[in-house]
Amino acid sequence: MLVSDSDCAPAGDAGRLGKTCSIENLLARIQHPILKRMVALWDRKRHGRDWPSRGDFDPLEFWFAVGYVSLIDVIPSATSGSHRYFFRLDGTRQVDLFGVDFTGKFLDQVYDAEGLDLAEQSYGAAVEGAPQYHVRQVDFHDRPIQYEIVILPLSRTGERVDMLMTVVTREGEN
């Protein structure tokens, strides 16, 4: 499930994005309370900007979600419009869910072709500037996994999204 264009309306001063996505609509669709709290925190940290920066977040402020959070560097390709995604930190609850620690690895080093395509589509949509939300059931390394995820764009400079914060919870876990 994505934040679709129906959740976004044109806005006169929405900056580079050209539209403002309704955080209220996004929050209404999210099931897990940790994800809701993190999206609300992300929105508050924007302070009128398109995206907050990683430096805006103190882990003590989101103690309730620390193990669910991963930080992913967005590395633009020098030759094409694509990106690579490097896991600076993979939360311990995500490691438990997927059975693999992505820390220090690129996305394409841990996913098979089918899973990589799905993840790159979701991450790429977040790199375009809008938070993403999905409820998914996938096979990961021959294990069925059901989860809820938000992908939150971050920017060091305010010019472009250069980091993603993902928050993942096991589907049905509260």
N, C-alpha and C positions, 0 to 999 in steps of 0.2 A: 504494500500500500504506500503510495507516494503522496506528498503534498502536491496536489494537482493544481492546474491553472484555475479550477473552479474555487479553490481556496484562496486565490490571490486576486486582488482588484487593482486596477491602475491607480497610481498615486502621483500627485503632482511633484512631491519632493522625495521620492523614494531612492534617489541617488542612482548609481549605476544599474541597479537591478530593474528599475523601471516599473516596479510593482511592489506592493507590500503584501506579504503573506499573512493571513490571519492566524496569529498564534493561538487565539481563542478556539478557532476551528480545529487546529492541530491538537491542542490539549484535550478537546472534547473527544477526539478519536482514540487517543492513547489510553491503553488499559492499565498499565502498571504504574503505581504511584511513584516509584523512583524515577521513571522516565518523565512523568509529568513534572516532578520537582526540578529535574535537570533542565528541561526545556524552559520552564519559567525562570530559572536562574540564568540561563543563557540569554533569554530575552532581556532581563533586567541589566545584565552586564553590557549590553550593546550601548547603552547611554546615548541613544539617538543615531548611532552609527549602523552601517549595514551589518557588521559582524564584530563581536568582541575579539580580543586577542587572548592567547593562552595566559599571558601575564595578568589578565583581569581575574583569573580564578585562583583562589586559595583552597587547596584540598581540605582545609579545616572547615570551609563553608559547605562542602558537599561530602562530609564524612560518611553520610548515609549511603553514598553511591560509589565510593572510591574503588572497590573491587570490580565494579561493573563498567568502569570507564577505560577506554583506550585512547591514546593520542597518536595520530597518524600524520606524518609529514607528507605534503603533496609536492611531488617533484616533477616540474614540467619537463617534457621531452625537448631536447635541443633541436630535433629534426621534424617533429610533427606536433599536432595539437593535443596529443594524448598526455597522460600523466602516469607516473608510478607512485605507489603508496608504500611508505616505509613506516613500520610500527615502532615508534619511539618507546611506547609503553603499552603493554597489553594487560588489562586488569585481571586479577586472580580469578574472579568469578567467570570471566570470559574464557580463561584458560581451562577452568573446570568444565564449562559447557562444551567447548569444542575439542578438548583433549589435547591441545597443542598450544604452546606459548609462542605467539607471533612476535614478541619483543625482539628487536634487532633484525627483523626479516622484512623483505618486501612481500606485498600481497601475492605476487605471482610465484613466490617460492613456496607457498603453503596451500594454494587452492589448485584443484584440477581445472581443466578448461571450462567446463560448464559452470562451476561455482565462481571461477574467476570472472567470467563474463557478467554474471549477475551482480557480483560485488562491485566490479568496475563501473557498471551502469549506475548503481546506487551512489557510489562515491562521486562519480562524475557529475551527477545531478546536484549533489551538495556543493561541489566545487563551483558550480554555476551560481551559487549564492543562497539557495533556500534550504532550510532544514528538511531532512527526509525522515519518513517514518514508515516502517514495514513490520508486518507480522509474517513470519516465514516458517515453512517446514522444508528442510533440505536434508540431503544425505551428505555428510561431511566425513570423508575417510571411512565410508561404509557404515556410518552411524546416523540414524535418523535423529534430527535435532529440530525442535520447535522453539522459536524465540521471537521476541519483540525487540526492535532496534530503533534508536534515533541516531541520526548522523548530523552533527552540528558543525557548521562552517566557522572557522576562526581565521583571523588575519593579523599578522604582526604589524603591517604598515597601513591597513585600511584600503589598499589599492586592489588587492586580489586575495582570494582564499588560498592560504598556503599551509593550513593544518586542518585536520578534522578531529573532532571529539566524538567518539561513538560511545553509546551507552546501550548495553545489551542485557536483557533479562530473559530467563527461561520462560516460555509461554506458560501461563497459568500459575506462575510463582508469585506470591505476594508477601 
